[in-house]
Amino acid sequence: MTTDDKRGRIFFYSIFAGLAILTFLLIRPFISAIAIALITIVLLRPLYSYLMKKKWVRGRRGVATTLTIVIFFLLIIIPLLILGSLTVNQIRILIELINSGELEQVLQDVLVKFEEFIQLAMTSLQIDEEQLAEGFQDLAKGALNWVSNLAISLGASLPDLFFSAIIFLSLLATLLPATDDLNKRLKQLSPLDVTIYDLYLIKAKEMTISVVKGIFLLTILQGLLMGVFYWIAGIPFAFFWTMMSIVFGVMPVVGISFVAVPIAIVAALTGNVTAAVIVLIGFYVFVNPLDLILRPRLVSKEAYLNFTLMLLALFGGLKLAGMLGMIYGPVIMILFLTTVGIYAERFVPSDEPEIAALLAGGESETPLEVTGDASETESTIEELEETESADDEVD
């Protein structure tokens, strides 16, 4: 390589790095909208491929894309907007109830029952009912004021939400029909071996789908089922507590129990033992086991993570990037472990099998299953390539 070639490459890479940094700064305010659009494209791609194969679509990308987006809005976006509106309305009613002072009588009833329960075990215990009532009321006011302030801040950020929605729809309409072409282009530009590139693609896609189905979809189902038991038990503001169950259900470890158990305790202390029993039965007999039944069926074997690593990925992603981080975290973790597995398989000397086995998860008691069986990985990649070729024929 001549001196002029070296200078030309250095100059080109400098320009490329500078423009890449400027481009990132340009799109940084809308990173969340871009990420949500990419995740949505991964989830909607099977529906798009299904529509493309229909005779009445006749392989027309524009028709399939429009139908996919319309179905997405009818089944997801519009119901979410309705649920959000109903939730805000119930929050408003709760705030009015607190400000009117009607909640104080309810708290007094709870404290009386609580005092009677405690005095059965400790007859000398004295409870300042008025002070505790004020404490509970201040706590409830603080929590609901936080929710109302959040709603106000969301209202103030409507312009940003509007621009993000435009970017989201534009990306959805542009990239959904061009996924295969984009994938081929990236494969050509990638310095990685095709097999490794496909492995990364499979791991990232399957983990994204598994997290959405195994966490968000399952949590929504559990929260709605818990809401049915709130309604049967006659719990006030059942719809609001249903939404809170869905929100807390997304959180690892905490879960719906953070909402259901306190509601049952308050119902029992106010003398409504039947309602408390219904809520506890609904949670422990129906809602909680739903996780054990459905989660293994919703999580792909290509997206398997050790429980501890999944927990670290979820909490770390939540801390780093909020709710979206619960998708980023597991995807980053599975890609990291995939990289470790590729290194162990391809770059660790063959005369050091113990090190290779250790890096790959090997025969430890809690295997990470990064790359799995070689034949399974190869067959998965072959299936992916066959699917892509079939889509190309349709196009």
Stockholm file with secondary structure:
# STOCKHOLM 1.0

chainA/1-395         MTTDDKRGRIFFYSIFAGLAILTFLLIRPFISAIAIALITIVLLRPLYSYLMKKKWVRGRRGVATTLTIVIFFLLIIIPLLILGSLTVNQIRILIELINSGELEQVLQDVLVKFEEFIQLAMTSLQIDEEQLAEGFQDLAKGALNWVSNLAISLGASLPDLFFSAIIFLSLLATLLPATDDLNKRLKQLSPLDVTIYDLYLIKAKEMTISVVKGIFLLTILQGLLMGVFYWIAGIPFAFFWTMMSIVFGVMPVVGISFVAVPIAIVAALTGNVTAAVIVLIGFYVFVNPLDLILRPRLVSKEAYLNFTLMLLALFGGLKLAGMLGMIYGPVIMILFLTTVGIYAERFVPSDEPEIAALLAGGESETPLEVTGDASETESTIEELEETESADDEVD
#=GR chainA/1-395 SS CCHHHHHHHHHHHHHHHHHHHHHHHHHGGGHHHHHHHHHHHHHHHHHHHHHHTSTTTTTCHHHHHHHHHHHHIIIIIHHHHHHHHHHHHHHHHHHHHHHHTHHHHHHHHHHHHHHHHHHHHCTTCCCCHHHHHHHHHHHHHHHHHHHHHHHHHHHHTHHHHHHHHHHHHHHHHHHSTTHHHHHHHHHHHCCSCHHHHHHHHHHHHHHHHHHIIIIIIHHHHHHHHHHHHHHHHTCTTHHHHHHHHHHHHHSTTTCTHHHHHHHHHHHHHTTCHHHHHHHHHIIIIIIHHHHHHHHHHHSCGGGCCCHHHHHHHHHHHHHHHGGGHHHHHHHHHHHHHHHHHHHHHHTSCTTCHHHHHHHHTTTCSSCCCSSCCHHHHHHHHHHHHHHHHHHHHHC
#=GC SS_cons         CCHHHHHHHHHHHHHHHHHHHHHHHHHGGGHHHHHHHHHHHHHHHHHHHHHHTSTTTTTCHHHHHHHHHHHHIIIIIHHHHHHHHHHHHHHHHHHHHHHHTHHHHHHHHHHHHHHHHHHHHCTTCCCCHHHHHHHHHHHHHHHHHHHHHHHHHHHHTHHHHHHHHHHHHHHHHHHSTTHHHHHHHHHHHCCSCHHHHHHHHHHHHHHHHHHIIIIIIHHHHHHHHHHHHHHHHTCTTHHHHHHHHHHHHHSTTTCTHHHHHHHHHHHHHTTCHHHHHHHHHIIIIIIHHHHHHHHHHHSCGGGCCCHHHHHHHHHHHHHHHGGGHHHHHHHHHHHHHHHHHHHHHHTSCTTCHHHHHHHHTTTCSSCCCSSCCHHHHHHHHHHHHHHHHHHHHHC
//
